[in-house]
């Protein structure tokens, strides 16, 4: 049916770590989408070799690109109580 997979399917915006709809979404320079809290925690665990969980390309926290939607989703207070995650990096505009 058309309800199974439509073009507006939100699975395109699933975090590649938790496999849920990305919260505070960020994209790595290699093009993979994650929840900011998921990627931040992954990077803390992988402190020796910070690599993309999908393709193993190098990832730098300050080089991830935030994705802004029409609304803003504040981080879950329960999640913050477990282990604090800093705010996701701000977007950077390229200098012409």
C-alpha positions in Angstrom: 0.0 0.0 0.0 1.0 3.6 -0.3 1.1 3.9 3.5 4.1 1.5 3.7 6.7 3.6 2.0 5.7 7.0 0.7 8.1 9.7 -0.6 7.6 11.6 2.6 8.7 8.6 4.6 10.4 9.7 7.9 12.7 6.6 7.7 15.0 8.8 5.6 15.7 10.8 8.8 16.5 7.8 11.0 19.5 8.0 13.2 22.1 5.5 12.0 22.9 4.5 15.6 19.5 4.2 17.5 17.5 3.7 14.2 14.8 6.1 15.5 13.7 9.4 14.1 16.8 11.6 14.6 16.5 14.0 17.5 18.6 17.2 17.2 19.8 15.8 13.8 23.4 16.2 12.6 25.1 15.0 9.4 28.8 14.1 9.2 31.0 15.3 6.4 30.7 11.7 4.9 26.9 12.3 4.7 25.5 10.1 7.4 22.7 11.3 9.7 22.6 10.8 13.5 20.9 12.1 16.6 23.3 14.6 18.1 23.2 12.8 21.6 23.8 9.4 19.9 26.8 10.7 17.8 28.3 12.5 20.8 28.1 9.4 23.0 29.6 7.3 20.2 32.5 9.7 19.9 33.2 9.5 23.6 33.3 5.7 23.5 35.5 5.8 20.3 37.9 8.5 21.7 41.0 6.8 20.3 39.8 6.5 16.7 36.8 8.8 16.0 35.2 7.2 13.0 31.8 7.2 11.4 29.8 4.3 12.7 28.5 3.6 9.2 31.5 4.0 6.8 34.5 4.4 9.3 35.5 7.8 7.7 37.1 10.2 10.1 34.7 12.4 12.1 35.4 15.5 14.0 32.8 16.8 16.5 33.3 20.4 15.4 32.8 19.5 11.7 29.3 17.9 12.0 26.5 19.9 10.3 23.3 20.5 12.3 20.0 20.1 10.4 17.4 22.6 11.4 13.7 21.8 10.9 10.7 24.0 11.2 10.2 23.3 14.9 12.8 22.8 17.6 12.9 19.8 19.8 14.5 20.4 23.1 16.7 17.6 24.4 14.9 15.1 26.7 15.3 16.1 30.3 15.5 12.3 31.2 18.3 11.9 28.7 20.2 14.9 30.2 19.9 13.4 33.7 21.6 10.2 32.6 24.7 11.7 31.0 25.0 15.4 30.0 25.5 16.0 26.3 26.6 19.4 25.2 24.6 21.4 22.7 25.1 20.3 19.1 27.7 22.4 17.2 26.4 25.5 15.5 26.2 25.5 11.7 29.1 27.2 9.9 28.7 29.2 6.7 31.4 28.9 4.2 33.4 32.1 3.6 33.0 33.2 -0.1 
